Amino acid sequence: MNQHQHNLQRANQQINHYRDKISQGAYRQNFHFCPPVGWLNDPNGFIQYKGEYHLFYQFNPYAAQWGTMHWGHAKSSDLVTWEHLPVALAPSEFYDEDENGGCFSGTAIEKAGKLYLFYTGSVIRDGVVIQTQNIAYSEDGIHFEKYAHNPIVEVNYPGASPEFFRDPKVWEHAGKYHMLVGTQIDGKGNALYYTSTDLVNWEVVGPIMETTEDYGFMWECPDFFEIDGRGVLMISPMGMQQGNVTTLYFIGDMDYEKGCFIPEYQETIDYGCDFYAPQTIQTEDGRRLMIAWQNGWEWMPWWSEISFGPTAKENWCGAMSLPREITVQNNRLHFAPITELQEYEENQNVFKNIQVWKEPTLLTTEISESFVLKTKTNHINGYLELMILNEEGSGDCLKLQQNQLTYQGSNNPYAKVNRTFPISKEEILIYSDSSSLEIFGKESGKIFSINTFLKKGARTFILSSEEPNELAELSITELRI
């Protein structure tokens, strides 16, 4: 047994010791992926492999806080229910074994039936952070061996530093392999672009995009894909001050001959507080899907000591967002919940012609914590307020107007700052779980994600209004896993 196998065995023993106890936690999410124990952050290596969805993720099995990074692993047939698998990667080599580093984020690609994981090894040597890109591979998609000649890519571009050189994104196009590595060049965020013919030997081309605006000092977790003939670059820019942006997409064209991406339009991916490091895949049925870490970092302006909520008391922390389907409409990305969720909808409650004004209107007190609420915002006078309360009376307030929705958490002990979400007189879909809310504009395709930590139990729904209003229809449907 080599050192990597020994460290994997130790991590899996930790999981097996705590798994059953943690699964019963009061804040445990029902239809969002959560770690079996310990800490979770970025999704890694999201891929459909041999007919099943595989999700790898940044993982510390030994504490419910960030620590030496491993790659956790799970698989699913429908992206809703997941089977935990043995840990895929553990720190074990000179380029990735460090208590303040480890096996950082990356992606997966299939070649000739094998599954290859590309990841960043991060270590500190003589006070200097050194980040390199590495490969592990597997014949069965479960057990991984690290490449004997790692690292395969070390920082080799003027103005780039080994301290900011991580999160490789790899894809195939026109018979060649392409890689983006998030970095900092002369103090500004960017991603370095590489090409290869064999996945092992890589040639640097240069920065993926010319930038003059403020896009932060470091681009984490770059993702690139093509859809409907357009190229899309997604980034998680650290330190971008414009509008408190934490995720951003550019839509434009990739010039493979010149080795650069030419953007035409940019927009925030998610308008909430808790959405970071998204990864995308193209499924076997042709859909483009995206998943992200449903939380944020302490450098974000709304972060506080309670931003990670109370789940650490249950010895786990972190969850993934709902997977979302991406399409292009009017040269903009449109995000929608995956259709697989509909298979879990039960116990629909439909309210019609609801008159709201002056006195608050109680809708129901008999819905569990996991549900989808649907209503339209076409004809709202002033604003409507929707209160979602747990059994203790804590909860969240959503202020609905014709052109925006505002989240207000003044009645929630774990709330972050109030946030506004642009909508366009459309149907909205609100997905609730034990610890989170995710909101979709059905026509606009815009999204909003936030952790609420209301825990398991029945929910009460109360409507009030600034002016007389009538809602033609509102439905609340439980999601039962």
DODREN-716235 format. One record per residue (C-alpha): residue number from 1; x, y, z negated. Coordinates in pm, 1 decimal, padded with zeros to 6 digits. Layout:
N
{NUM {X Y Z}};
...
REM end
This chain:
481
{1 {00000.0 00000.0 00000.0}};
{2 {00151.3 00331.6 00109.3}};
{3 {00113.2 00662.1 -00078.3}};
{4 {-00181.4 00777.1 00133.8}};
{5 {-00372.6 00453.9 00071.3}};
{6 {-00296.7 00476.1 -00301.5}};
{7 {-00426.1 00833.7 -00324.5}};
{8 {-00739.2 00742.3 -00127.5}};
{9 {-00807.4 00451.7 -00363.1}};
{10 {-00777.7 00680.5 -00665.1}};
{11 {-01018.7 00934.4 -00512.8}};
{12 {-01274.6 00665.8 -00425.9}};
{13 {-01260.3 00527.3 -00780.2}};
{14 {-01347.4 00876.2 -00907.2}};
{15 {-01648.9 00889.9 -00676.6}};
{16 {-01776.5 00547.3 -00779.2}};
{17 {-01751.9 00637.1 -01146.9}};
{18 {-01976.7 00946.0 -01122.7}};
{19 {-02196.2 00891.7 -00816.5}};
{20 {-02516.0 00753.0 -00975.8}};
{21 {-02524.8 00997.7 -01266.9}};
{22 {-02476.0 01302.8 -01046.8}};
{23 {-02744.4 01200.0 -00796.1}};
{24 {-03010.2 01262.5 -01062.8}};
{25 {-02908.8 01621.2 -01137.8}};
{26 {-03174.1 01891.2 -01179.3}};
{27 {-03016.9 02110.0 -00909.1}};
{28 {-02933.5 01830.5 -00667.6}};
{29 {-03058.3 01915.5 -00320.6}};
{30 {-03290.8 01674.9 -00143.1}};
{31 {-03239.6 01736.3 00228.5}};
{32 {-02908.4 01924.0 00222.6}};
{33 {-02584.8 01729.8 00214.7}};
{34 {-02406.2 01750.4 -00122.7}};
{35 {-02081.1 01586.8 -00241.7}};
{36 {-02106.2 01265.2 -00444.7}};
{37 {-01896.1 01434.4 -00714.9}};
{38 {-01670.5 01736.2 -00747.1}};
{39 {-01630.2 02024.5 -00505.7}};
{40 {-01735.0 02069.0 -00141.3}};
{41 {-01665.7 02353.7 00100.1}};
{42 {-01604.3 02372.5 00478.1}};
{43 {-01744.3 02107.6 00713.7}};
{44 {-01465.8 01926.9 00901.0}};
{45 {-01465.1 01689.8 01196.3}};
{46 {-01839.8 01707.7 01260.1}};
{47 {-01891.0 01459.6 01546.4}};
{48 {-02122.9 01198.5 01693.9}};
{49 {-01916.8 00880.4 01715.5}};
{50 {-02041.1 00542.5 01835.5}};
{51 {-02402.6 00655.1 01808.6}};
{52 {-02384.5 00792.8 01452.8}};
{53 {-02325.0 01142.5 01317.6}};
{54 {-02009.0 01173.1 01110.3}};
{55 {-01950.1 01464.1 00875.4}};
{56 {-01616.2 01523.7 00708.4}};
{57 {-01574.9 01804.4 00458.8}};
{58 {-01331.8 01985.6 00230.7}};
{59 {-01346.4 01792.7 -00094.3}};
{60 {-01198.2 01792.4 -00442.3}};
{61 {-01318.3 01472.2 -00612.4}};
{62 {-01161.5 01558.2 -00947.9}};
{63 {-01343.0 01878.8 -01048.1}};
{64 {-01643.1 02090.9 -00952.7}};
{65 {-01413.4 02369.9 -00838.8}};
{66 {-01168.2 02428.6 -00556.6}};
{67 {-00859.4 02213.2 -00596.7}};
{68 {-00622.4 01992.4 -00399.5}};
{69 {-00810.1 01940.1 -00075.0}};
{70 {-00914.2 01597.8 00054.1}};
{71 {-01145.7 01511.6 00341.6}};
{72 {-01473.1 01363.3 00218.2}};
{73 {-01675.5 01159.6 00466.8}};
{74 {-02038.1 01064.6 00531.2}};
{75 {-02247.1 00941.2 00822.0}};
{76 {-02611.3 00967.6 00927.6}};
{77 {-02847.7 00850.9 01199.2}};
{78 {-03072.0 01160.1 01179.0}};
{79 {-02871.8 01445.1 01015.8}};
{80 {-03112.1 01451.0 00719.3}};
{81 {-03026.4 01143.8 00511.2}};
{82 {-02656.8 01065.7 00466.5}};
{83 {-02450.9 00766.0 00359.5}};
{84 {-02135.2 00848.6 00164.2}};
{85 {-01826.5 00674.5 00303.3}};
{86 {-01476.5 00631.3 00161.0}};
{87 {-01260.7 00943.6 00150.4}};
{88 {-01092.2 00987.3 00489.1}};
{89 {-00784.6 01193.0 00402.0}};
{90 {-00591.8 01255.0 00081.3}};
{91 {-00276.3 01464.8 00028.4}};
{92 {00024.1 01232.6 00037.7}};
{93 {00302.9 01372.4 00259.2}};
{94 {00563.0 01648.1 00243.5}};
{95 {00347.0 01866.6 00470.1}};
{96 {00013.7 01827.8 00283.5}};
{97 {00072.1 01720.3 -00078.0}};
{98 {00044.1 02019.9 -00310.2}};
{99 {-00186.3 02088.7 -00603.6}};
{100 {-00257.9 02431.2 -00452.6}};
{101 {-00295.6 02301.0 -00098.3}};
{102 {-00373.2 01967.1 00060.8}};
{103 {-00556.0 01855.2 00372.8}};
{104 {-00730.1 02172.0 00492.8}};
{105 {-01002.5 02212.8 00753.6}};
{106 {-01002.9 02087.9 01111.6}};
{107 {-01200.9 01897.6 01372.3}};
{108 {-01244.4 01552.8 01525.2}};
{109 {-01226.3 01424.9 01880.6}};
{110 {-01274.8 01082.0 02037.0}};
{111 {-01027.1 00939.9 02287.6}};
{112 {-01038.8 00587.3 02431.8}};
{113 {-01266.8 00471.6 02149.8}};
{114 {-01039.1 00599.7 01872.5}};
{115 {-01135.6 00884.3 01639.3}};
{116 {-00869.3 01151.9 01589.8}};
{117 {-00878.2 01402.2 01302.9}};
{118 {-00690.0 01729.8 01342.8}};
{119 {-00626.1 01905.2 01013.9}};
{120 {-00406.8 02163.8 00846.7}};
{121 {-00150.7 02053.3 00593.2}};
{122 {-00096.1 02328.5 00336.2}};
{123 {00189.1 02335.0 00084.4}};
{124 {00384.2 02593.2 -00114.5}};
{125 {00763.9 02573.2 -00091.0}};
{126 {00982.3 02820.6 -00283.1}};
{127 {00681.6 03047.4 -00327.9}};
{128 {00595.7 03049.2 00043.8}};
{129 {00272.1 02900.5 00185.1}};
{130 {00347.5 02675.0 00481.1}};
{131 {00057.6 02557.7 00696.2}};
{132 {00098.4 02311.8 00983.7}};
{133 {-00133.0 02114.6 01213.4}};
{134 {-00146.9 01737.1 01187.6}};
{135 {-00324.4 01426.3 01319.0}};
{136 {-00479.0 01117.2 01162.6}};
{137 {-00645.6 00845.5 01368.2}};
{138 {-00880.0 00550.7 01324.7}};
{139 {-00999.0 00247.6 01522.4}};
{140 {-01326.1 00216.3 01328.4}};
{141 {-01404.5 00575.0 01227.9}};
{142 {-01369.6 00484.4 00857.9}};
{143 {-01006.4 00409.3 00777.3}};
{144 {-00750.9 00667.5 00888.3}};
{145 {-00374.5 00656.0 00931.1}};
{146 {-00164.5 00970.2 00947.6}};
{147 {00053.8 01012.5 01254.1}};
{148 {00412.4 00920.2 01175.4}};
{149 {00555.4 01228.8 01347.2}};
{150 {00340.0 01496.3 01183.5}};
{151 {00337.3 01795.0 01188.2}};
{152 {00247.5 01823.7 01556.5}};
{153 {00219.0 02205.6 01559.6}};
{154 {00407.8 02461.1 01352.7}};
{155 {00364.3 02835.7 01381.0}};
{156 {00561.8 02955.6 01680.6}};
{157 {00430.6 03293.0 01792.5}};
{158 {00568.3 03642.9 01722.9}};
{159 {00379.2 03821.7 01447.2}};
{160 {00211.5 03504.1 01317.4}};
{161 {00287.2 03370.6 00970.2}};
{162 {00283.0 03010.2 00837.4}};
{163 {00071.8 03140.4 00546.2}};
{164 {-00218.4 03221.2 00780.9}};
{165 {-00220.9 02932.5 01027.3}};
{166 {-00503.1 02686.6 00980.2}};
{167 {-00830.0 02515.7 01079.3}};
{168 {-00760.0 02364.5 01425.3}};
{169 {-01048.0 02335.1 01672.0}};
{170 {-00979.2 02083.3 01951.8}};
{171 {-01181.8 02015.3 02266.7}};
{172 {-01138.1 01863.8 02612.0}};
{173 {-01192.2 02052.0 02939.0}};
{174 {-01092.9 01974.3 03298.9}};
{175 {-00863.9 01686.4 03205.1}};
{176 {-00668.3 01876.6 02938.5}};
{177 {-00697.9 01924.8 02564.2}};
{178 {-00732.5 02269.2 02411.0}};
{179 {-00676.9 02387.2 02054.1}};
{180 {-00753.0 02704.5 01860.2}};
{181 {-00580.3 02768.4 01527.3}};
{182 {-00706.9 03049.9 01306.2}};
{183 {-00432.5 03294.2 01222.8}};
{184 {-00316.0 03648.3 01160.5}};
{185 {-00105.7 03832.1 01418.1}};
{186 {00066.5 04151.8 01306.4}};
{187 {-00179.6 04182.7 01017.7}};
{188 {-00497.9 04133.1 01224.2}};
{189 {-00718.2 03825.7 01253.0}};
{190 {-00708.6 03616.8 01568.3}};
{191 {-00671.9 03255.8 01686.4}};
{192 {-00377.4 03106.4 01870.7}};
{193 {-00459.8 02903.7 02180.6}};
{194 {-00271.2 02582.7 02269.9}};
{195 {-00297.9 02320.3 02545.7}};
{196 {-00195.7 01953.5 02567.4}};
{197 {-00226.0 01650.2 02793.6}};
{198 {-00190.7 01386.1 02521.0}};
{199 {-00317.6 01534.5 02187.4}};
{200 {00035.6 01517.6 02043.1}};
{201 {00253.4 01759.9 02238.9}};
{202 {00112.1 02112.7 02238.8}};
{203 {00216.1 02429.7 02419.7}};
{204 {00126.1 02770.7 02282.2}};
{205 {-00040.8 03012.1 02525.7}};
{206 {-00113.6 03308.1 02299.9}};
{207 {-00397.8 03485.1 02116.0}};
{208 {-00740.0 03373.5 02235.6}};
{209 {-00879.1 03727.5 02252.4}};
{210 {-00756.6 04083.9 02273.8}};
{211 {-00903.0 04286.9 01987.3}};
{212 {-00906.5 04656.2 01903.5}};
{213 {-01193.8 04658.7 01652.7}};
{214 {-01186.8 04550.9 01288.3}};
{215 {-01231.9 04175.1 01276.7}};
{216 {-01060.5 04123.2 00942.9}};
{217 {-00708.4 04014.9 00853.7}};
{218 {-00754.8 03639.2 00914.7}};
{219 {-00988.4 03422.9 01126.5}};
{220 {-01083.4 03104.1 00949.2}};
{221 {-01246.5 02800.6 01107.9}};
{222 {-01267.0 02911.7 01473.5}};
{223 {-01510.2 02712.5 01687.1}};
{224 {-01542.3 02723.0 02065.7}};
{225 {-01798.2 02567.0 02300.7}};
{226 {-01966.3 02625.2 02633.9}};
{227 {-02343.6 02632.6 02676.6}};
{228 {-02552.6 02718.7 02982.1}};
{229 {-02242.1 02830.1 03166.2}};
{230 {-02129.9 03073.0 02893.6}};
{231 {-01844.6 03047.2 02648.4}};
{232 {-01906.2 03099.3 02276.5}};
{233 {-01638.3 03174.9 02015.6}};
{234 {-01737.5 03154.3 01648.6}};
{235 {-01518.1 03280.7 01365.5}};
{236 {-01528.8 03335.8 00989.6}};
{237 {-01329.3 03660.4 00956.5}};
{238 {-01174.3 03729.0 00618.1}};
{239 {-01187.3 04091.4 00507.0}};
{240 {-01411.1 04228.5 00781.1}};
{241 {-01570.6 04538.0 00630.9}};
{242 {-01835.6 04620.5 00890.8}};
{243 {-02176.3 04519.9 00755.6}};
{244 {-02040.0 04262.3 00510.6}};
{245 {-02001.2 04010.8 00794.2}};
{246 {-01878.9 03662.7 00700.8}};
{247 {-01955.6 03474.3 01024.1}};
{248 {-01958.9 03610.2 01376.5}};
{249 {-02010.0 03483.5 01728.6}};
{250 {-01895.1 03622.7 02062.3}};
{251 {-02060.8 03520.5 02388.1}};
{252 {-01866.5 03564.8 02712.1}};
{253 {-01635.5 03370.4 02942.3}};
{254 {-01327.6 03157.1 02889.2}};
{255 {-01054.0 03213.4 03147.8}};
{256 {-00859.6 02887.7 03128.4}};
{257 {-00603.6 02999.8 03386.5}};
{258 {-00505.8 03309.1 03189.4}};
{259 {-00569.4 03140.9 02855.4}};
{260 {-00800.1 03400.8 02704.1}};
{261 {-01162.9 03453.2 02609.5}};
{262 {-01343.4 03761.8 02743.3}};
{263 {-01636.6 03861.3 02517.3}};
{264 {-01949.7 04043.0 02631.4}};
{265 {-02162.8 04045.8 02316.9}};
{266 {-02116.3 03981.7 01946.5}};
{267 {-02350.3 03929.5 01653.2}};
{268 {-02361.7 03800.7 01298.9}};
{269 {-02445.6 03430.4 01293.3}};
{270 {-02630.5 03426.7 00961.2}};
{271 {-02761.5 03736.4 00778.3}};
{272 {-02767.1 03581.4 00430.7}};
{273 {-02502.6 03547.1 00159.7}};
{274 {-02435.7 03174.6 00177.7}};
{275 {-02316.9 03058.2 00517.9}};
{276 {-01951.5 03008.0 00612.0}};
{277 {-01715.3 02809.4 00836.5}};
{278 {-01974.9 02677.0 01086.0}};
{279 {-01885.4 02383.8 01310.8}};
{280 {-02071.9 02272.8 01622.1}};
{281 {-02106.0 01954.9 01826.5}};
{282 {-02277.1 01849.8 02146.4}};
{283 {-02495.2 01545.9 02082.1}};
{284 {-02540.6 01247.7 02309.1}};
{285 {-02885.2 01382.8 02405.6}};
{286 {-02732.1 01713.6 02514.4}};
{287 {-02813.0 01941.8 02220.2}};
{288 {-02563.8 02184.0 02068.3}};
{289 {-02588.7 02158.7 01687.0}};
{290 {-02425.3 02364.5 01410.9}};
{291 {-02368.2 02304.7 01040.2}};
{292 {-02190.9 02523.3 00781.3}};
{293 {-02090.4 02545.1 00416.7}};
{294 {-02379.4 02695.0 00223.6}};
{295 {-02182.1 02921.8 -00006.2}};
{296 {-01913.1 03190.1 00003.0}};
{297 {-01584.9 03309.5 -00144.1}};
{298 {-01500.8 03553.0 -00421.2}};
{299 {-01358.2 03807.3 -00175.6}};
{300 {-01710.7 03862.6 -00041.5}};
{301 {-01866.3 04183.8 -00177.7}};
{302 {-02172.6 04018.1 -00335.1}};
{303 {-01978.5 03738.7 -00502.5}};
{304 {-01993.5 03707.5 -00881.2}};
{305 {-01900.6 03446.5 -01136.8}};
{306 {-02247.6 03292.8 -01100.9}};
{307 {-02233.9 03271.3 -00723.0}};
{308 {-02162.3 02899.3 -00739.5}};
{309 {-02456.0 02857.6 -00975.7}};
{310 {-02518.0 02602.5 -01248.6}};
{311 {-02441.8 02283.4 -01054.9}};
{312 {-02087.2 02262.7 -01193.4}};
{313 {-02242.5 02158.3 -01525.2}};
{314 {-02361.3 01847.6 -01339.6}};
{315 {-02001.9 01789.4 -01216.1}};
{316 {-02061.4 01885.9 -00854.5}};
{317 {-02062.7 02209.0 -00653.9}};
{318 {-02139.3 02292.0 -00292.8}};
{319 {-02377.5 02192.7 -00015.3}};
{320 {-02406.2 02209.7 00360.8}};
{321 {-02662.6 02417.2 00544.0}};
{322 {-02941.3 02259.0 00741.8}};
{323 {-02809.5 02160.1 01082.7}};
{324 {-02937.6 02408.5 01341.5}};
{325 {-02989.1 02369.2 01715.2}};
{326 {-02829.6 02637.9 01934.2}};
{327 {-02969.2 02757.2 02264.5}};
{328 {-02909.9 03069.8 02474.7}};
{329 {-03192.2 03315.2 02533.4}};
{330 {-03135.7 03651.7 02706.6}};
{331 {-02758.4 03615.5 02666.8}};
{332 {-02796.6 03576.5 02288.6}};
{333 {-02761.7 03269.2 02070.9}};
{334 {-03089.9 03135.3 01934.1}};
{335 {-03083.0 02916.9 01620.5}};
{336 {-03361.9 02676.0 01521.3}};
{337 {-03399.7 02397.4 01262.5}};
{338 {-03337.5 02048.6 01398.3}};
{339 {-03650.2 01861.1 01507.6}};
{340 {-03552.4 01558.2 01294.9}};
{341 {-03685.1 01741.4 00987.4}};
{342 {-04040.2 01705.6 01116.2}};
{343 {-04026.0 01331.5 01042.0}};
{344 {-04010.5 01416.1 00670.6}};
{345 {-04304.9 01658.7 00657.8}};
{346 {-04595.5 01548.5 00433.8}};
{347 {-04880.7 01701.1 00233.9}};
{348 {-04953.2 02009.9 00442.4}};
{349 {-05143.9 02294.9 00275.3}};
{350 {-05302.8 02543.1 00516.9}};
{351 {-05444.8 02878.9 00404.0}};
{352 {-05646.7 03084.7 00653.9}};
{353 {-05774.9 03442.3 00664.1}};
{354 {-05601.9 03540.5 00339.0}};
{355 {-05712.0 03883.2 00214.1}};
{356 {-05432.7 04055.1 00021.0}};
{357 {-05427.7 04390.4 -00158.8}};
{358 {-05412.8 04532.5 -00512.3}};
{359 {-05459.4 04208.7 -00711.4}};
{360 {-05193.4 03938.8 -00651.1}};
{361 {-05326.8 03633.7 -00470.7}};
{362 {-05233.0 03290.8 -00606.6}};
{363 {-05198.3 03039.3 -00324.0}};
{364 {-05101.3 02717.7 -00499.7}};
{365 {-04900.7 02572.5 -00788.4}};
{366 {-04880.9 02214.5 -00662.0}};
{367 {-04591.9 02211.1 -00415.1}};
{368 {-04258.1 02049.0 -00492.0}};
{369 {-03924.2 02229.9 -00456.5}};
{370 {-03864.8 02097.5 -00103.5}};
{371 {-04095.4 02250.6 00155.1}};
{372 {-04126.3 02452.6 00473.5}};
{373 {-04348.8 02761.8 00468.6}};
{374 {-04470.0 02909.7 00798.5}};
{375 {-04646.8 03238.4 00859.5}};
{376 {-04654.8 03520.0 01115.3}};
{377 {-04553.7 03882.5 01070.0}};
{378 {-04735.2 04024.6 01374.0}};
{379 {-04985.9 04249.1 01195.7}};
{380 {-04854.7 04364.3 00856.8}};
{381 {-04956.4 04698.8 00715.2}};
{382 {-04678.9 04837.6 00498.4}};
{383 {-04533.7 04524.3 00346.3}};
{384 {-04634.4 04190.9 00195.3}};
{385 {-04454.1 04037.8 -00100.1}};
{386 {-04428.8 03661.2 -00138.2}};
{387 {-04316.7 03535.0 -00478.5}};
{388 {-04182.7 03179.0 -00508.0}};
{389 {-04159.2 03083.2 -00875.7}};
{390 {-04036.6 02773.1 -01055.0}};
{391 {-04194.5 02615.2 -01363.4}};
{392 {-03997.6 02848.6 -01592.4}};
{393 {-04129.4 03160.6 -01418.2}};
{394 {-03801.0 03246.2 -01246.5}};
{395 {-03802.1 03291.9 -00874.6}};
{396 {-03744.8 03489.0 -00559.7}};
{397 {-03934.0 03765.1 -00384.8}};
{398 {-03953.1 03799.5 -00008.3}};
{399 {-04075.8 04134.0 00122.7}};
{400 {-04222.5 04085.7 00470.2}};
{401 {-04258.1 04368.5 00716.8}};
{402 {-04316.5 04374.3 01090.8}};
{403 {-03950.6 04423.2 01177.6}};
{404 {-03758.4 04294.9 00878.1}};
{405 {-03763.7 04060.4 00581.8}};
{406 {-03592.0 04151.3 00255.5}};
{407 {-03478.0 03899.3 -00005.0}};
{408 {-03506.0 04031.8 -00361.8}};
{409 {-03371.1 03827.8 -00650.7}};
{410 {-03441.7 04048.2 -00951.6}};
{411 {-03641.9 03765.2 -01113.6}};
{412 {-03371.8 03505.1 -01050.3}};
{413 {-03081.4 03471.7 -01297.4}};
{414 {-02856.0 03345.1 -01016.9}};
{415 {-02956.7 03602.0 -00755.7}};
{416 {-02709.2 03796.5 -00548.4}};
{417 {-02763.5 04140.5 -00400.3}};
{418 {-03080.8 04219.2 -00206.2}};
{419 {-03032.6 04142.4 00162.2}};
{420 {-03235.9 04244.0 00468.0}};
{421 {-03294.2 04016.8 00764.0}};
{422 {-03408.7 04155.9 01104.8}};
{423 {-03719.6 03994.7 01252.3}};
{424 {-03936.8 04092.3 01548.5}};
{425 {-04308.9 04053.4 01473.0}};
{426 {-04280.1 03678.8 01487.5}};
{427 {-04346.7 03352.4 01311.1}};
{428 {-04102.1 03286.3 01030.5}};
{429 {-04006.7 02949.2 00884.8}};
{430 {-03883.0 02931.2 00524.2}};
{431 {-03708.2 02607.8 00424.4}};
{432 {-03673.3 02561.7 00049.0}};
{433 {-03476.3 02301.4 -00142.5}};
{434 {-03377.8 02261.7 -00507.9}};
{435 {-03109.8 02528.0 -00485.4}};
{436 {-03152.5 02720.1 -00161.2}};
{437 {-03366.7 02909.6 00089.0}};
{438 {-03307.6 02919.8 00464.0}};
{439 {-03519.2 03144.9 00684.3}};
{440 {-03561.5 03124.9 01061.6}};
{441 {-03718.3 03374.7 01297.8}};
{442 {-03890.2 03142.4 01543.7}};
{443 {-03887.5 03381.5 01840.0}};
{444 {-03574.7 03588.1 01762.1}};
{445 {-03370.4 03284.1 01664.3}};
{446 {-03203.8 03474.3 01378.9}};
{447 {-03122.1 03299.9 01050.5}};
{448 {-03076.4 03384.5 00681.9}};
{449 {-02932.3 03152.4 00413.5}};
{450 {-02906.1 03204.6 00039.0}};
{451 {-02858.4 02990.9 -00273.5}};
{452 {-03129.7 03040.1 -00535.4}};
{453 {-03069.7 02758.7 -00791.1}};
{454 {-03433.1 02724.4 -00897.9}};
{455 {-03380.5 02347.3 -00954.9}};
{456 {-03629.8 02065.4 -00912.1}};
{457 {-03995.9 02105.7 -01004.4}};
{458 {-04324.8 02249.3 -00883.9}};
{459 {-04337.0 02588.2 -00714.0}};
{460 {-04597.9 02862.8 -00751.0}};
{461 {-04673.0 03098.4 -00458.5}};
{462 {-04812.7 03448.4 -00510.9}};
{463 {-04890.8 03710.1 -00245.4}};
{464 {-04928.2 04083.8 -00301.8}};
{465 {-04947.3 04378.2 -00065.0}};
{466 {-04868.2 04749.4 -00044.3}};
{467 {-05170.1 04810.9 00180.6}};
{468 {-05474.2 04600.0 00276.6}};
{469 {-05361.6 04301.0 00481.1}};
{470 {-05507.4 03982.7 00619.3}};
{471 {-05290.6 03685.0 00703.0}};
{472 {-05454.1 03473.4 00969.0}};
{473 {-05271.6 03160.4 00856.5}};
{474 {-05000.8 03045.0 00618.2}};
{475 {-04895.5 02683.2 00577.9}};
{476 {-04679.6 02510.7 00317.4}};
{477 {-04566.7 02156.7 00393.8}};
{478 {-04359.8 01941.9 00159.9}};
{479 {-04042.2 01773.9 00282.0}};
{480 {-04016.3 01433.1 00124.4}};
{481 {-03693.9 01237.0 00159.5}};
REM end
